[in-house]
Amino acid sequence: MSEEKNILQDSHGRDHAYLRISLTERCNLRCTYCMPADGVPLSPKSHLMTYEEIYDIAKTFVDHGVTKIRLTGGEPLVRKDISVILEKLATLPVELSITSNAVIIDKFIPVLKANGVNKINVSLDSLDENKFKHITRRHEFRRVYDNILLLVKEGFTVKVNAVLMKGFNDNEIIDFIHFTRDLPVSVRFIEFMPFDGNKWDMSKMVSYAEVMNYVNDTFNKDEILRLQDAPNDTSKNYKIKGYKGSFAIISSVTNPFCDSCNRLRLTANGQLKNCLFSSGESDLLTTLRAGNSIEPIIQKAVQAKFKVRGGMDTLEKLQKPDLHSKNRSMITIGG
């Protein structure tokens, strides 16, 4: 077991048991914080991992200690062979989950259930139909909203991810929390993060402290319950007394959770990213296609992981556009 632990253990002693796999760079929405306004150049199909390659790479990670795999995109459900991918990955001894915008997820409920995918994260940045159209550049609010209700009814564990942007949806924080009154969902407020083409700056960000100011101004102190965070959790979790659901804050910018990070990311074109904020990538797909072992590349990439946010260990560094503009846009990373 010592060799297995070492491959996925970085120089700071962090073991990586969680792999996020992007299945596609394509999406049926065009969210402004995720995709630049003029789109992104897509990788040629021949450069993307096939379902066999996704399985082979995933199995290597599982053999060395990965116990959780989350499928992302783009929108993973737009991939034509998604059912085959799910069936293949479901044979591995891992917890399999998915992040979706839920536009078409109703069509995939049977295959998700059949392959043990019980945990679903849904991206929804506004409960206002007009704002939803503005942020996604699409008229799909009602489908997404109804599909969230359907997922809950079908017994899935649902988390709703909302990226907060000052002056746009920060006035909906309490509306989102009220959304958890009668629904057993977890709403997660995510700080706006810098990526290529999303026009990030600190003034647009709503911090953890600011979210809690809204909460404390609205609810009595004894109504706000602090929940126990899971090991390696990225979020600080709360619920309102008597509410069926809960809410959480993911503060990657103001309160990074790097000390307990156990995540690695695989892009749709087979590049390993050891950190969401890092511009560095390691090519696993070319080596796999050449018939060579990808284990040395994985180990080298994990060892090179910075202690904090891809080396941007201060807010001053984070605010330098030349640093985060070298990273991919979110659509091609997979979140």
N, C-alpha and C positions, 0 to 999 in steps of 0.2 A: 504493500500500500504506500510505502514511502515515495516510490517513483511516481505513482499516480497523483499523490498530493503535490509533489514538487512541480509537475507540469503546469498546474493551474493555480499555483501559489506565487504571488508576486514578491518583490524584494522588501515589501512592507509587511509581509506576513499574512496578507489577505488571501483566503481561498475562494476560488470562483466556481460556484455551483449553479449559476443561472446564466443561460444563453438565450439571447433574443435574436431571432432569425427573421430578417426581412425577406419576404417572398417575391416582392415586386416593387418597382419604382413608380408604378402607375396607380392612379387614384381616381375615383369618380367624384371627388370634391376638389376644391382648389383653395384650401385654407391659407390665409395670407401669412401667418407666422410660420407655416410649414413649407410653402412653395412660393418662390419668387413670382411676381406678377406676370412675367413673360415666360413662365414655365421653366423646365430644366431639360438639358439634353439627356435623353434616355439611353441607357446602355443597349447596344445591339442584342437581339435575342440570344445570339450565339455566346455572348459574354455572361449571360445569366446562368445561375445554377439550375440544372435539371432536377426533377424530383429525386432521382437516384443519387445525385451529388449532394443534395440537401441531406438526405438520409445518411450517406456515408460520412459526411463531415459531422453531423449531429452525433452519430454513433461514436465517433472518435472522442468527442467531448464527454459523452455519457460514460464511456469506458474509463475516463480519467476523473470522474467525480461530479459531473453536472447532473443535477436532480430535477431541474426545472427548465422548461423551454417555453418561451412565448413567441408566437408568430405575429409578425407585424408587416407593415408595408412602407410606403403607399397603403393601399387598401388590400389586405391579403386575400379577401374573398373575390376579387376580380380576376385572380389567376385561374385559368381554365382547369388546371389539374389539382386544385386545392383539395378535392376529396381524396385523391390518391396520396397527396402529401400527408394529409391527416392520418390516413390508414397506415402509411409506412411508419410515421413517427410514433403512432400509438402502440407500436410493438416494442418500443424502448421503455425501460423502467424509469419513466420521468413523469412529473406533473406537466401536462400539456395545456396551455392556455392561449388566448388570442386577443389582440387589440383590433378593433374595427370601428368604422364610423357608423355602422349599423344600417346603412341605407338599404342593403340587400340581404341582411343577415337572416331575415325570416325564411328565406329559401334554403338555408343551410342548417336549420335547427336539427333535423333528423341526423345528418352526418356528424354534426358536432356532438350530439348525444351518443351516437354509435361509437365514437372514438374517445370518449371520456373527457371531452373538453367541457368542463363545468364552470370555469372562471372566465368571464368576458369583460374586458375593459372597453367602454364606448366613449369616443371623443365627442363632446358636446359643449360648445363654448358659450352658448346663450340659450335661454328659455324663451326668448323673444324671436318670433318668426322672421321679422325684418332684419334684426341683427344677425341672425343665423345666415340669411341670404347674403348679407354684406361680408361676413367673415369667410364663408365657404364659396362664395360666388355661384351658388346653386340653390334651387327651390326644393329642398328635400327635408325641411324641418319636420313636417307632419309624419313622414315615413320613419324618420329617426326616432321621434318621440314615441310613436306607436310601437315601434320595434323594441324600445327599452321596456315598455310595459309588457310586451309579449314575452321577452326574455325572462322577466321576473315571474310572470305567470307560469312559464315552462320550467321554473325551478333553478335557473342558472344563478350563480353568484355574480352580481353585476356591480362594476365600479364605473362611475361617470367621471371622465377627465375633463376639466375645464381650465384652459390656459387663460389667466387673468391679464387684462391689459387696461391700464389706467385710462379713464375717460371713455372706455368702450363698454366693458361688462363688469367693472368693479361695483357698480350699483346693483348688480344682481346676486351678490354674495349671499345675502339673506334669503332671496328667492330660492336659490339653490339649496340652502339648508332646509328651508320649508319643504322643498321637494322630497326630503328624506322623512318627513313626518309620517306619511302613510305608506311609503315604499321602503322595503328592506334593501336599499342600495347605499353604496358609499360614494359620496361626491368628493372628488379630490381636486383641490385648487392648486394649480401648477404655476410657479413663477415663470414669466415670459423669459425665454433663454435666447442667447445670441447664436444665430446660424447664418450661413451665407444667404443673402438676398431677402432677409426678413425685416430689415430696417430697425434692428433692435437698438434701444438705448435705455439707460437706467430710468429715465423719466417715465417710460411706459410701463415699468414693472410695478406690480403690487406685491409688497413684501409680506412675509409671515406675520410680522408685527402689525401691519396694516389690516390684514384679514382679521386678526384677533381683536383689533379695535372695533371693527364692525360688529363682531360677535358679542363682545362685552358691552357694547352700547345698546344691543337689542335684547339680550337675554339676562336674566338674573344670574348671579354668580353660582348659585346652587343648582341651576339648570344645566350648566355647562360641565359635562363629564369628560375628563381626560381618560382615554382608553389606553390599554397596554399595547405598545407597538410590538410587532413581530420582529424576531431577529433579522438583521439586514434590511429592515424596512426603510424605504425612502421617505416615508410620510410620518407626520405627527398627527395622531388620530384622536378625534373627539366625537361626542354625540350630544344631542340635546335630550334631556330627561323626558322619557315618554315617547320619543320618536322611534319609529321602527328601524330607520337607517342611521347612518353616521356621516361625518365629514372629516376630511383630512387636508393637510397642507404639505405640498412637496416644494421645499424651499432650496432648490439646487444652487441658487445664486447667493442669497443672504445667509443661509445656514447649510452649507454643503454637508452631505452625509458620507463623505468619501472614506472616512475611517472604517466603516463597516461595508463598503461596497463589495459585492460578490458577483457583479455583472460583466458580461462580455457581449459584444454585438457582432453579428455576421450580416453583411450587406447582401443584397440580392445578387450582386456580381461577385460574391465569394471573397470579399475583403473582410478581415478581422479587425475590428476597432476595439481597443482595450478600454476606451472611455468615450462617452457621448460628446465630451468637449474637445477631444483630441483630434487634430487633423491627420495624425499618423495612421496608416493602414498597413496590414500585412496580407499579401496575396496567398490565400489558401487554394483557390480554384485552379490556378495555373499548375501548381505543384501536384495537386490531386490528379489533374488530367494527364500529367506527365508520368503518372504511375508511381510517384515518390511519396514518402511519408510526410504528412503535414504536422506531425507532432513537434519536430524541432522548431518550426515556424511559430506554432502556438506558444511553445514555452518561451521563445525569445520575445514575442509580443507581450506576453503576460509579465515577463520580467521587466520590460521597458515601461510599464505603467507608472505614471506619476502618482505622487501621494494625494494630490488635490487637483481636481478639474482640469486634467490634461496639461498641468503646469501653470494654469492661470490661478495661482494661489492667493491672489488679492483682487479686490474689486477694481483696483486701478488697472491691473493687467487685463481684466475682463472687459474693460471699457475701451481697449485699444482695438479698433476695427481690423487692423492688419492681422491680429491673432485669430479672431473667430471667422474672418472672411476666408481663411485658408481651409476651413472645415467645409464639409458638404452642407447643402441645404437639408433640412430635416426630412423631406420627402424621400431622399436617397439614402438616409441612414437607417430609418426604421424605428426611431424613438427609443 
